[in-house]
């Protein structure tokens, strides 16, 4: 019988010593590798013990309906983890080569389940050969690359199945939208493989870290992906050839004095509250109409909507700024928004010498931080806040400066 107490005491002693820093770099890496092998062997021992518990119907003894509930309730593990461990119990017996590699500490339980998932999608006559091949290469691959290897095997032995997968994936396409209590939009979508690949590559390109004056991008990867999504949607909404695209995508109603003085709140046509700061940000690249309302909120008179940047102006901005004008940014001309240096709501004109192209991220930076934009000979320069540069030396995007350096 395994002396679990001795193992626990040994591990506790190692934690108390905390002396792995004394190892050389090669020894440290070997130590990490050995710990990983031990962890994998422990998973194998757990799987054996879980199998025997299942055979003994131990869950019934403790009032649980099945093995996953026993593991979840008595070990206080997540239900998803309980189901994963139960899958190993059920599926490893049909994967002899995979089981052998896992019980040798060469692969993890995650590797084993990846192989199991890959085998399930193959014709029965190819299962044994594919399982052997994947078990052989698994120790040299991480689970994600092993998953790719499984897909490659599918293309070799069952190309018709790949076509079937694509059709099934396309049929499963779906999107869901819901509102959070704070007004945020929750968006979850599933698309087909090729569309997914296009979107995946686009979002990776658009979500790469960006710095402000050499400072590390403070956004998490998830925040950068969210900003990339918004940026992509903004590009789509500014296109002029989208059939059926409504002219007013978002309507914000707000008292003009409140908007100018940054007081109170506005609301969208669906009733979502909007702060003055966000309303002013939105007003940078939107149409604004003055509407006089009666005491009960009924419209009495409409003012004239004013487009902030015409197509001709945006083309001129693209020639001048060559994309997002913020120093260090490489966003192309088709992506940014037209930002009013002196806000239109504060009387700033819709003229080229008061407009500058800014991508979604740097548009937020300008509004949230104390950057100042000035024009020198008709070219925008950016003065950083003192906490970034005490001398506040004006900066320009290198794409704008290049012609001046010739």
C-alpha positions, 0 to 999 in steps of 0.5 A: 500500500502506498505510504501517502503520509510519507509522501506528504511529509516529504513534500512538506519538508521540501516546501519548508526548505525552499532551496531549489534556488541553489541548483544550477540552471541545468539541475533546476530544469531537471528538477522541474522535469522530475516533478512533472513526471511525478505529477503524471505518475500521481495522476496514473495512481489516482486513475487506478484508485478511481477505477477501483472506487468505481468498481466497488460502487463506492459512490452508493455507499456515500449517497452519491449517484455516480463517481463524478459526484463522489469525487466532487463532493468528498474531495471538494474538486470542481465538477469539471475536474471530477468529470475529467478524472472519470473520463480517464477511468472510462476511456483509458482501458480502450487506449493501451498505448496511451495508458502505457505512456501515461503510467510511465509518467511520459504524458499527462492525463490531458494528453491522454484525453486529447488522444481519446478525443481524436480517436473517437472521430476516426473510422473504427478500422483506423483507431488502433493504428492512429492511437499507437501513432499519437501515443508515440509522438505525445511525449514530444508535444504539448496537448495543443500541438498533440490536438493538431497532430490528431487532426492531421491524422484525420485528414490522412485516414478520413478526408471525407470525415474532415468535410463532414466536420466542416459542415457540422461546425458550420451548422453549429454556428451561433451567437448570443448577446446579453446585457450585464447589470452594469450595461456591458454587452456579453457576446458569445459566438461559434463560427465555422473553421475557416471563418474562425481562422480568419477572425482568429488571425485578425484578432491576434494581429489587432490585439498585440501589445501597444505601448505609450511612450515606451511604457508596457501595455497595461491591458491584459490579453483578454482586454486587448482581445475585447479592444480588438473586437470593438476596433474591428466593429468600428471599422465595419461601421465606418464602411460606406458600402455595407447594405442595410447598415442603419445610419444611427447605430447608437442614439444617446440622449443627454442634456446639452449643458450636462454634456458640456459640463460633464454632469448627470448622465445620458441614456441610449435608446434602449435605456442604458445609462451613459456617463458624460465622459463616455458620451463626449468620447462617443461624440468625437466621431458621430453625428450630433443633433440638437433636439428640444424636448418638452416637459414630458420628454416629447420632441418639440423641435429638431436641430440639424445633424452635423457630420463630424468628418466627411469622406473627403476629410477622412481621405485627407487625414489618411494622407496626412496622418498615415494611420493612427497619429499617436507616437509609436502606433502602427494602425493603418489609415482605415482603422482609426477614428476621427478625433476632435482635438478641441471637442466639437461639443466645446465649439471645436470646428470640423476642420483638418487642423482640428482633426486627428486619426486615433485608433480605439486604444489611443483614443481612450488614452487621449481621453483618459490621460493628460496628453495634449495635441497641438498642430505645428505647420498643420501636422499633429504633435503629442505632448505627453503628461508630466508623469511620462516626460517632465519636459513635455517634449512634443512627439510625433509618429515616425510615419509622419516625421519620415517625410520631414527627415528627407 
